[in-house]
Amino acid sequence: MRREVRFAVSSLRRGPLLRLVGWSLPEALPAAASGFVVARAVDAGFLAGEPVTGLAWLGGLVLMSVVGAAGTRMVFRWLGELAEPFRDDLVQRVVGGALAQAVAGRADDGALARLTRQVEIVRDTYGGLLMACRGFVVTVVGVVVGLLSVAPVVALLVMPPFLLGLVAFVAMLGLAAQRQREAVLADERLAAATGSVLAGARDITASGTEEHAAGMVAGPIAEQARAERRLAGVAALRTLCFALGGWLPLVVVLLAGGWLVDRGLTAGTIMGGLTYVLFGLQPALQNLVSGVGGSGLRFVVTLGRLLDASSMPTPPAPARRPTTGHDVELRGVTFAYGPHAEPVLRDLDLTVPAGQHLAVVGPSGIGKSTLVGILSGLLRPDRGAVSIGGVDPAELPADQLAELRVLIPQEAYVFAGSVRENLTYLMRREPAAGELDAAVAAVGAELLVARLGGYAGAVRPAELSAGERQLVALVRSYLAPAPVAVLDEATCHLDPVAERRAEEAFAARGGTLIVIAHRISSAMRAERVLVMDGTGAQVGDHATLAATSALYRELVGHWQPTALPAAP
């Protein structure tokens, strides 16, 4: 718990925190003055036979409440200045941790839940805890000042039991956090056990193994019940702490009433002291106990899980390795999605010499995108070897792999920013004079760039069509330094003329081009074609495959080409 508290405290920004405290002072004015006003209203007003004077004093308290409401309004404004940067920091940690794990080759399945749910829980409880702690401190200080101004002897009677209850509550927070964490973990284990049983409910019923299935969840149920009972015990201790710090001071003042009168205290003064207890100390302690003891525990547990996930040790990145050219080779590659699944690729051999233009064709779902994942180093084959420049791409550090190959997927990614930023972020250097213009013209994106306002224009992803996003991604990849370009149906949202222009631009760019064909015309433009049929693969040029591959002839027959104008 100490780690989480230190992290939360270190995240406080000094400027907004000082403004928050400053605006808390007028908010605390009614609580600080309530006892004094009641004492004056009783002694100088109602008991003195001057009800108008008493009402005037109470009217002053109403005016102070208006001032306090204005303070509360500003408090919530500056609360956002503290809570939102805290949330942003957590989001960066979650995303950074997930990306680090992905780059290291370890998928982080819980990152989405942490980002969409746990971060919001922590942000909300963080704001609630700030309000509870701030309100407690400001109110207690105001009450102490008010008690000392009304009757210091009452302060001496009230504060010791109040502080005793506060200290007892703080002392039990560690135990409460432990019990809360145990309850969360028990709930997760129960959910996992019941989920596995419910998933096989039909088989359980068919085989008559209900008793065995019930036994599988009996242990987690009993464990969760124990955790909940322990958590309920902590709640009872929390109530006892509040009774000690909130109600015992009231009892002490009432029991000492006669002694206080003998010492010359008036009825109004005693009522003022009771007012401070009932409307100052009690609500402040109640808010602290319920806030810190309830949402505060969820805050500590959830924040702890976020910090654990973001600080997971990341395996060291692989070292840079020397490569020889950029030939792409697969030898005996077999890949299946799971140990009992049918292989998507089986004993595939393929060589793409540096500078060659290869098209990959086959029915939908036959494994073309899986092949792209293996070629690009995103997937590891179950058997066989894959290499770019003589090195397995999955064993290269991310920066070196990016220098060797660029992958353009079907769903092109663009981000909010300028056109220049979207086009050049893979270049790692400033483009030379005319380099951007040449790339845009080669791929055929001149009209799009002009419509967006030139290179300084703003890109709003939601306002671009799928084809326009593909054009942006194609120019970006054309400018990338990688000698191997892989287009995974990266032109499927373009018309045939635009697709032809883009593919011819990449072929003329130099380097190796591998195209997952969306139209058979892509295969007819390639030097070699790889035909995938689910059981094997055949490689050749268009004429050879048209003569020897029935599947290739069928694919050609499904797409009747018409004469296309030459790309400008």
Residue pairs with C-beta under 8 A, 6 or more apart in sequence:
1 173
1 174
1 177
1 300
1 304
3 304
3 307
4 299
4 300
4 303
4 304
4 307
5 300
7 303
7 307
8 86
8 126
8 129
8 299
8 303
11 85
11 86
11 89
12 82
13 81
13 82
13 85
15 81
16 78
16 81
16 82
17 82
19 74
19 78
19 81
20 75
20 78
20 79
20 82
20 130
20 134
21 134
21 138
23 71
23 74
23 75
23 78
24 71
24 75
24 134
24 135
24 138
25 71
25 138
26 67
26 68
26 70
26 71
27 68
27 71
27 72
27 75
27 135
27 138
28 68
28 71
28 138
28 139
28 141
28 142
29 64
29 67
29 68
29 71
29 142
30 61
30 64
30 65
30 67
30 68
31 139
31 142
31 143
31 146
31 279
31 280
31 284
32 139
32 141
32 142
32 143
32 145
32 146
32 280
33 61
33 64
33 146
34 61
34 146
34 275
34 276
34 279
34 280
35 143
35 146
35 147
35 150
35 272
35 273
35 274
35 275
35 276
35 280
36 146
36 149
36 150
36 272
37 57
37 58
37 60
37 61
37 64
37 272
38 57
38 268
38 271
38 272
38 275
39 150
39 266
39 268
39 269
39 271
39 272
39 275
40 57
40 268
41 53
41 54
41 55
41 57
41 58
41 268
42 54
42 266
42 267
42 268
42 271
42 272
43 266
43 267
43 268
43 269
44 50
44 53
44 54
44 57
44 268
45 51
45 52
45 53
45 54
45 55
45 56
45 57
46 54
47 266
47 267
47 268
75 131
75 134
79 127
79 130
79 131
80 127
82 127
82 130
83 123
83 126
83 127
83 130
84 123
86 123
86 126
87 119
87 120
87 122
87 123
87 126
90 119
90 122
90 123
90 306
91 115
91 119
93 306
93 307
93 310
94 111
94 114
94 115
94 119
94 306
94 309
94 310
95 111
95 115
96 310
97 108
97 111
97 309
97 310
97 311
97 312
98 108
98 111
98 115
100 314
101 107
101 108
101 111
101 312
101 314
102 108
103 317
103 398
104 314
104 315
104 317
105 315
105 394
106 315
108 309
110 309
111 309
114 305
114 306
114 309
118 302
118 305
118 306
119 306
121 298
121 299
121 302
122 299
122 302
122 303
122 306
124 295
125 295
125 296
125 298
125 299
125 302
126 299
128 291
128 295
129 291
129 292
129 295
129 296
129 299
131 291
132 287
132 288
132 290
132 291
132 292
132 296
133 288
133 291
133 292
135 284
135 287
136 284
136 285
136 287
136 288
139 280
139 281
139 283
139 284
140 280
140 281
140 284
142 280
143 276
143 280
143 281
143 284
144 155
144 159
146 272
146 276
146 280
147 154
147 155
147 158
147 159
147 273
147 276
148 155
150 269
150 272
150 273
150 276
151 260
151 265
151 269
151 270
151 272
151 273
153 260
153 263
153 265
154 253
154 260
154 265
154 269
154 270
154 273
154 276
157 249
157 252
157 253
157 256
158 249
158 252
158 253
158 273
158 276
158 277
158 281
159 249
161 244
161 245
161 248
161 249
161 252
162 245
162 246
162 248
162 249
162 281
162 285
163 245
164 244
164 245
164 248
165 241
165 242
165 243
165 244
165 245
165 246
165 248
165 285
166 241
166 245
166 285
166 288
168 240
168 241
168 244
168 245
169 238
169 241
169 242
169 245
169 288
169 289
169 292
169 293
172 234
172 237
172 238
172 241
173 292
173 293
173 296
175 234
175 237
176 234
176 237
176 238
176 293
176 297
177 297
177 300
177 301
179 227
179 230
179 231
179 233
179 234
180 231
180 234
180 297
180 298
180 300
180 301
181 301
181 304
182 227
182 230
182 231
183 224
183 227
183 228
183 230
183 231
184 301
185 227
186 220
186 223
186 224
186 226
186 227
186 228
187 224
187 227
189 220
189 223
189 224
190 217
190 220
190 221
190 223
190 224
192 220
193 216
193 217
193 219
193 220
194 217
194 220
196 216
197 204
197 213
197 216
197 217
200 213
204 210
204 212
204 213
235 293
238 289
238 293
241 289
242 285
242 286
242 289
245 281
245 285
246 281
246 282
246 285
246 286
247 282
249 277
249 281
250 274
250 277
250 278
250 282
253 260
253 270
253 273
253 274
253 277
254 274
257 270
260 269
260 270
261 270
317 397
317 398
318 395
318 396
318 397
319 397
320 396
320 397
320 400
321 391
321 395
321 396
321 400
322 391
323 388
323 389
323 390
323 391
323 404
324 389
324 390
325 354
325 389
325 390
326 354
326 388
326 389
326 404
326 405
326 483
326 484
326 511
326 512
327 351
327 352
327 353
327 354
327 387
327 388
327 389
327 390
328 350
328 351
328 352
328 375
328 387
328 388
328 484
328 512
328 514
329 350
329 351
329 352
329 385
329 386
329 387
330 348
330 349
330 350
330 351
330 374
330 375
330 384
330 385
330 386
331 349
331 384
331 385
331 386
332 347
332 348
332 349
332 383
332 384
332 385
333 345
333 347
333 348
333 349
333 350
333 374
333 381
333 383
333 384
333 385
333 386
334 343
334 345
334 346
334 347
334 348
334 381
334 382
334 383
334 384
335 343
335 344
335 345
335 367
335 370
335 374
335 379
335 381
335 382
336 342
336 343
336 344
336 382
337 344
343 382
344 366
344 367
344 370
345 367
345 370
345 371
345 374
345 381
346 535
346 536
347 384
348 371
348 384
348 537
350 530
350 537
350 539
352 358
352 512
352 514
352 528
353 512
354 483
354 511
354 512
355 510
355 511
355 512
356 512
356 513
356 527
356 528
357 507
357 512
357 513
357 515
357 525
357 526
357 527
357 528
358 512
358 513
358 514
358 515
358 526
358 527
358 528
358 529
358 530
359 514
359 515
359 516
359 517
359 522
359 523
359 525
359 526
359 528
359 529
359 530
360 368
360 371
360 514
360 515
360 516
360 517
360 529
360 530
360 532
361 368
361 517
361 520
361 523
361 529
361 530
361 531
361 532
361 552
361 555
362 368
362 531
362 532
362 533
362 534
362 551
362 555
363 533
363 534
363 551
363 555
366 532
366 533
366 534
367 532
367 534
368 488
368 516
368 532
369 488
369 516
370 379
371 516
371 532
372 378
372 407
372 486
372 488
372 514
372 516
373 379
374 380
374 381
374 386
375 386
375 388
375 393
375 405
375 486
375 514
376 393
376 405
376 407
376 486
377 386
377 388
377 392
377 393
377 394
377 396
377 401
377 405
378 394
378 407
379 394
380 394
385 392
386 392
386 393
386 394
387 393
388 404
388 405
388 484
389 404
393 401
393 404
393 405
396 404
402 426
402 480
402 482
403 481
403 482
404 482
404 483
404 484
405 482
405 483
405 484
405 485
405 486
406 426
406 477
406 480
406 482
406 484
406 485
406 486
407 486
407 488
408 470
408 473
408 474
408 477
408 485
408 486
408 487
408 488
408 490
409 488
409 489
409 490
410 488
410 489
410 490
410 492
412 466
412 469
412 470
412 472
412 473
412 474
412 490
413 469
413 473
414 422
414 459
414 461
414 464
414 469
414 472
414 473
415 421
415 422
415 459
415 461
416 458
416 459
416 460
416 461
417 458
417 459
418 455
418 456
418 457
418 458
418 459
419 449
419 452
419 453
419 454
419 455
419 456
419 457
419 458
419 459
419 472
420 436
420 455
420 456
421 459
422 459
422 472
422 476
423 436
423 439
423 440
423 455
423 472
423 475
423 476
423 479
424 430
424 431
424 436
424 476
424 479
425 476
426 476
426 477
426 479
426 480
426 481
427 479
427 480
427 481
428 481
431 479
435 479
436 455
436 479
439 475
439 478
439 479
440 446
440 449
440 475
442 478
442 505
442 508
442 509
443 471
443 474
443 475
443 478
443 501
443 502
443 505
444 471
444 498
444 501
444 502
444 505
444 567
444 568
445 471
445 472
445 474
445 475
448 468
448 471
448 472
449 455
449 457
452 458
452 459
459 472
461 469
464 472
465 493
466 493
467 493
467 494
467 495
467 498
469 493
470 490
470 491
470 492
470 493
470 494
471 494
471 498
471 502
473 490
474 490
474 491
474 502
474 506
477 485
477 490
478 505
478 506
478 509
482 511
483 510
483 511
483 512
484 511
484 512
484 514
485 506
485 509
485 511
485 512
485 513
485 514
486 514
486 516
487 503
487 506
487 513
487 514
487 515
487 516
488 516
489 516
489 517
489 518
491 498
491 499
491 502
491 503
491 518
491 522
492 518
494 502
496 519
496 521
496 564
497 564
497 565
497 567
499 518
499 519
499 521
499 522
500 521
500 525
500 564
500 567
501 567
501 568
503 513
503 515
503 522
503 525
504 525
504 567
506 513
507 513
507 525
515 522
515 526
517 523
519 559
520 555
520 556
520 558
520 559
520 561
521 559
521 561
521 564
523 529
523 542
523 555
524 542
524 561
526 542
527 541
528 539
528 540
528 541
529 539
529 540
529 541
529 542
529 545
529 552
530 537
530 538
530 539
531 537
531 538
531 539
531 545
531 549
531 551
531 552
531 555
533 551
538 545
538 548
538 549
538 552
540 548
540 549
545 552
546 552
546 553
546 556
